[in-house]
């Protein structure tokens, strides 16, 4: 999505701070971005309304909550019509075990990141999404043995010095 607003140096500082820790108070975020709390709150609301900030989430520890198996899954469909692609995407996105869903080209039709408790839970997910769908031609799955990084932060241009 292309933002319908111009993002300036102050906005970039606020966005950088939000990507590091969005749970901080408006006072703390604004202080870190070198703006008044009123300015910080107004700008954050404007960025959210414009769709620059899609949502604010908490990043949880899968292992702490009993979801210790991460699967990276490549899915190729037999028929790639717009309707068939959309139908698979709707099912994948609706499945609680699927954390991320990407429609891709030049290889598989989709790449999914799934987070489940264990192998039986993955097998249940595979049955729901792949085995029971006659349009799924091929599935390749990779299981993570170590999570070195998990995040959604976007690289931002340098915001410039405070006061810009």
N, C-alpha and C positions, 0 to 999 in steps of 0.2 A: 504494500500500500504506500502510495506517495503522500507524504504529509501535505495537508492543505494550508500549512502555516510555514513561516520562515523560522528556522531554529537558529538562534544566535548563541553567543559564547556563554551567556548566563544559563540558557536552556541546556546546553551541553554539559555544563558543570553540574546542574541538578540531575540530569540523566545519568551521568557517571556516578554520582553519589547514590542514586536510587538503585542502580545495578549492583552496587557493592552491598547495600543493606537498606532495603525499602521499609524495614520495620522501625527505623529510627523516627523519632518525633519530627514534626515539621520544623520545630525550633532547631534541632540538631542538624537536619538536612540543610536547612537554609544557612546555618552558621558555617557548615562545611563548604557550601557553595558560595559563600561570601555575599549573601543577600539578606534582606530583612525577612522575617517570617511571613509577613503579608505578601511580599513579592514572591517568595518561594511557593507559598500555597496557591496564589493566583496562577503562576506559571505552570505548576504541576497539574492543576485542574485543566488549564488550557491545553496542555500537551495530551492529557487523557481524552478530553473531548474531541480533539483533532485526530485521535487514533494513533499518535506517536507512542503513547504508553497503552499497550493492549490490555494488560491486567497486572495485578500485583499478586504474587504467590509466595508461599513458603517452600523452601527446598528441604525435603525430608530425607532422613537416612533410611534407605530401603531395608538394610540389614536390621536396624533397630526395630522395625515394624514387621519383621518376618517376611520380607519380599527380597530374598537374597539372590535371585536368579535373574540376570539381565540377558535378554535375547535380542540380537540384531538380525532381522529377518528380511530377506529379499523375496519378493513375490512377483511371479510372472503370470499374467492371465492368458487364457487361450484366445479370447476375443477382446480387442482393445477399443471397442466402440465407446463413444462418450457415455452412453447409458450404463454399460458394463463397468467401466472405470469408476463412474460415480457411485454405482451400487456397492462395489467392493469398498470404496473409500468410506461411505456412510457406515457400513458394518464395522470396519476397522476402527474408525474414530469413536464409535459408540461402545466399543469393548473396553471395559475397565482396565484390562491388563495392558492395553496399548497406551504408552506414554506419548509417543510421537509417530506421525504418519506422514511420509513424503511420497508424492507422486514423482517418479523419475523418468528419464529417457536415456537411451543409449545402453540399456542393460535391462534390469528388472523394471517392471511397471511401478512397483512400490518398494520402499524400504521402511520397515517398522522397527521401532524400539519398544520392546515389551518388558515389563517388570512384573515378575510373578514370584510366588513363594518358593516353588521348587519344581522339579521335573514333572510330577503329575499335574501341577497347575499349568505348566507350559503345554503339556499334551492335551489338556482340556481346551486351552486357547487355540491350539493348532486344529483341533477337531472342529471347533466353532467357526473359525475363520477360513481354514484351508481345506480340510478333508470334506466337509459338508458342502462346499461350493464347487459345483461341476465346472465352473469357469476358471478355477485356479489350475494352471498347467504345471508350474514348478515352484518349489519353495526351497530356499537355502537358508539355513539358520546357523548363526555363530553365537556361542555363549561366552559371555565375558568372564574372564578369570581374575580380572583386577580392574577396578575403576580408578583411572588416574586423574580424570577430570569430569565433572558433570556441571554444566552450566548453560545458560542461554544468553549471556552477555554479548552485546554487539560492540565491535570496535568503533569508537567514536573519534572524530577528528579532535585534535587538541583544542580545548575551549579558549585558550588565551588567558592572560592574567586577569585577576579580579578587577572589577571596575569597568570592564569593556561594555 
